[in-house]
Amino acid sequence: MDISETELPGVGKRFEVDIGGGESAVVVVHNTGRRELFVRPEPDADAEELLDLSDKEARIIGSILEGAHFQPVATDNTATQIGDNVMLEWYTLDEDSPLVGKTLAAADVRNATGATIVAVERGDEVIQSPEAKFTAKAGDQLIAVGTGENHEEFAEAYT
């Protein structure tokens, strides 16, 4: 990752970082400790200010971004609680999942586990309420609704 650094006499320093897609993040660190954060949507565009922070605020936000307060752990499953014991869970199908290559009708997921497939994410496409003839592929992310017990049964059977 390229970071360009520019002296700003009497002000401080300016840092610019390419964040992909032609966008750049620009940080101006003032001699007073104040920091300004800008985004430049494309190389020839003017930068748009996002934040103007005191030294203390910048250090707190910086420590959060650095991971001092929370270290995320990537998982294949994500859950969202809906009620007391009903939740949505996301499951990514591996190549060896028994669901791969089967239609939802043939897999009979609801009768087998009690969980219902309510949507499928396949690449950039989201298929809501997939029909019984929908055929699962490796890499599909299935969104299922059910109780905790339903999800345990689904995970044991299909992941």
Summary of the structure (lengths in Angstrom):
residues: 159
radius of gyration: 23.6
end to end distance: 36.2
largest distance: 71.3
contacts: 398
relative contact order: 0.13
helix: 20%
strand: 42%
